[in-house]
Amino acid sequence: MTFAEFFAKVREKLSQADVSAIHENVAYQFNITGEAAGTFYVELKNGKLSIEPYDYHDRDACFTCSAETLVKIAAGQLDPVAAFTFRKLKIDGSIEKALLLKKLMS
């Protein structure tokens, strides 16, 4: 799978997320490693969700993982805390804001 194919799936999944319960402005960057390597960001600002295939330098948290790991987390097959514990997911930045991502992916 290419990064473009992977990103299209991520964008489709996240664009359906109900963000009405999140009243904070948050920005995440995802660095995907392995076969579908690439970078994208997810920003929630003023109740609107943006997902774009670019670096985001003013981010609250940065996640680094393989496409496979992110797909499993999004599908509920892998708990993000377990992924972090077993070093399948690296998080830089605010852990508190990183945990909000769980609401977006559920």
C-alpha positions as CSV (number, residue, x, y, z in Angstrom):
1,M,0.0,0.0,0.0
2,T,1.3,3.5,-0.9
3,F,1.2,6.5,1.4
4,A,-1.5,8.1,-0.8
5,E,-3.7,5.0,-0.5
6,F,-3.2,4.8,3.2
7,F,-3.8,8.5,3.7
8,A,-7.1,8.3,1.7
9,K,-8.3,5.6,4.1
10,V,-7.3,7.6,7.1
11,R,-9.0,10.7,5.8
12,E,-12.2,8.8,5.1
13,K,-12.3,7.2,8.6
14,L,-11.4,10.4,10.5
15,S,-13.7,12.7,8.5
16,Q,-16.6,10.6,9.9
17,A,-15.6,11.3,13.5
18,D,-18.0,13.0,15.8
19,V,-15.9,15.9,17.2
20,S,-18.8,17.6,19.0
21,A,-17.7,16.4,22.5
22,I,-14.2,17.9,22.0
23,H,-14.1,21.6,22.9
24,E,-10.3,22.1,22.6
25,N,-8.1,23.1,19.7
26,V,-5.6,20.3,19.1
27,A,-3.2,19.4,16.4
28,Y,-1.5,16.1,15.8
29,Q,1.2,15.1,13.4
30,F,1.6,11.4,12.3
31,N,4.8,10.1,11.0
32,I,4.1,6.8,9.3
33,T,7.0,4.4,9.0
34,G,7.5,1.3,6.8
35,E,5.8,0.5,3.5
36,A,3.3,3.4,3.5
37,A,5.8,5.9,4.9
38,G,4.7,9.5,5.0
39,T,3.5,12.4,7.2
40,F,0.1,13.9,7.8
41,Y,-1.6,16.0,10.4
42,V,-5.0,16.1,12.1
43,E,-6.2,19.4,13.5
44,L,-9.4,20.1,15.5
45,K,-10.0,23.8,15.6
46,N,-13.3,25.6,16.4
47,G,-15.2,22.4,16.1
48,K,-13.9,21.6,12.6
49,L,-11.6,18.7,11.7
50,S,-8.9,19.1,9.1
51,I,-6.8,16.2,7.9
52,E,-4.0,17.0,5.4
53,P,-0.8,15.3,4.1
54,Y,1.7,17.8,5.4
55,D,4.0,18.4,8.3
56,Y,2.5,20.4,11.1
57,H,5.1,22.2,13.1
58,D,2.8,23.8,15.7
59,R,1.4,20.6,17.0
60,D,0.4,19.4,20.4
61,A,1.6,15.8,19.9
62,C,3.4,13.8,17.3
63,F,2.8,10.1,16.8
64,T,5.2,7.8,15.0
65,C,4.2,4.3,14.1
66,S,3.6,1.9,11.1
67,A,0.5,2.1,9.0
68,E,-0.4,-1.3,10.3
69,T,-0.3,-0.2,13.9
70,L,-2.4,2.9,13.2
71,V,-5.0,0.8,11.3
72,K,-5.3,-1.6,14.3
73,I,-5.7,1.3,16.7
74,A,-8.4,2.9,14.5
75,A,-10.2,-0.4,14.2
76,G,-10.2,-1.0,18.0
77,Q,-8.0,-4.1,17.6
78,L,-5.1,-2.4,19.5
79,D,-5.3,-0.2,22.5
80,P,-3.1,2.9,22.0
81,V,-1.8,2.7,25.5
82,A,-0.7,-0.9,24.8
83,A,0.8,0.1,21.5
84,F,2.8,2.8,23.4
85,T,3.8,0.4,26.1
86,F,5.1,-2.2,23.6
87,R,6.9,0.5,21.6
88,K,4.8,0.1,18.5
89,L,3.7,3.8,18.9
90,K,6.0,6.7,19.9
91,I,4.4,9.9,21.2
92,D,6.2,13.2,21.5
93,G,4.5,16.2,23.0
94,S,1.5,16.5,25.3
95,I,0.3,13.0,26.5
96,E,-2.9,14.7,27.8
97,K,-3.8,16.0,24.4
98,A,-2.6,12.8,22.7
99,L,-5.2,10.9,24.7
100,L,-8.0,13.0,23.1
101,L,-7.2,11.2,19.9
102,K,-8.9,8.1,21.3
103,K,-12.2,10.0,21.1
104,L,-11.6,10.8,17.5
105,M,-10.9,7.2,16.6
106,S,-13.8,5.6,18.4
